[in-house]
Amino acid sequence: MKIVRKEDVSPINNAEGELFYEMIGRGEKLGNSEHHSLGHVVVKKGFSTNKHYHPIAEETYYFIRGTGRMVINEKEYIVKSGDAVLINPMDIHQLFAENEEVEAIVVCAPAFEINNTVFCDVKE
């Protein structure tokens, strides 16, 4: 059993303007979860995540604040608070916060590992 508060987690800065708080996942500090992980992502207004994909993992984004644009396999979607988006393995995806800050809870299965993330060279 593990209880984690976002305020107690140091964010990972994957891209300029993106803060990723890994809260539950692999390793003792994160609860030793191997089957899934949970993170909280904040993308500042005017920024985006890095374009990337996961060879093995599925991700679900649940948006809790703001409206943004998500590009998945070159198709664009408007996402907003209350939306859930499934990202399948190998789906190339990127989240843009063009007009306001966007926040989402991200569940990854199996649990997030950096070596299961492939960053694409060029941002959209």
QUIDALIN-V714271 format. One record per residue. N is the residue number from 1. RES is the residue in one letter. PHI is phi in whole degrees, -180 to 180 (* if undefined). Layout:
N:RES:PHI + N:RES:PHI
//
This chain:
1:M:* + 2:K:-146 + 3:I:-117 + 4:V:-131 + 5:R:-103 + 6:K:-54 + 7:E:-63 + 8:D:-96 + 9:V:-109 + 10:S:-83 + 11:P:-73 + 12:I:-95 + 13:N:-96 + 14:N:-77 + 15:A:-146 + 16:E:-59 + 17:G:90 + 18:E:-115 + 19:L:-119 + 20:F:-120 + 21:Y:-102 + 22:E:-81 + 23:M:-107 + 24:I:-129 + 25:G:174 + 26:R:-73 + 27:G:92 + 28:E:-59 + 29:K:-63 + 30:L:-105 + 31:G:102 + 32:N:60 + 33:S:-85 + 34:E:-104 + 35:H:-86 + 36:H:-157 + 37:S:-137 + 38:L:-134 + 39:G:-134 + 40:H:-125 + 41:V:-109 + 42:V:-125 + 43:V:-115 + 44:K:-69 + 45:K:-53 + 46:G:89 + 47:F:-124 + 48:S:-149 + 49:T:-76 + 50:N:-73 + 51:K:-70 + 52:H:-160 + 53:Y:-149 + 54:H:-123 + 55:P:-60 + 56:I:-115 + 57:A:-80 + 58:E:-94 + 59:E:-130 + 60:T:-124 + 61:Y:-99 + 62:Y:-118 + 63:F:-82 + 64:I:-114 + 65:R:-159 + 66:G:87 + 67:T:-127 + 68:G:-141 + 69:R:-126 + 70:M:-114 + 71:V:-109 + 72:I:-126 + 73:N:50 + 74:E:71 + 75:K:-108 + 76:E:-97 + 77:Y:-136 + 78:I:-87 + 79:V:-123 + 80:K:-148 + 81:S:-49 + 82:G:99 + 83:D:-87 + 84:A:-119 + 85:V:-128 + 86:L:-92 + 87:I:-112 + 88:N:-83 + 89:P:-53 + 90:M:77 + 91:D:-72 + 92:I:-79 + 93:H:-142 + 94:Q:-157 + 95:L:-113 + 96:F:-115 + 97:A:-116 + 98:E:-78 + 99:N:-109 + 100:E:-163 + 101:E:-65 + 102:V:-123 + 103:E:-128 + 104:A:-147 + 105:I:-94 + 106:V:-122 + 107:V:-108 + 108:C:-125 + 109:A:-138 + 110:P:-65 + 111:A:-54 + 112:F:-54 + 113:E:-140 + 114:I:-61 + 115:N:-76 + 116:N:-106 + 117:T:-125 + 118:V:-114 + 119:F:-87 + 120:C:-82 + 121:D:-66 + 122:V:-113 + 123:K:-77 + 124:E:-64
//
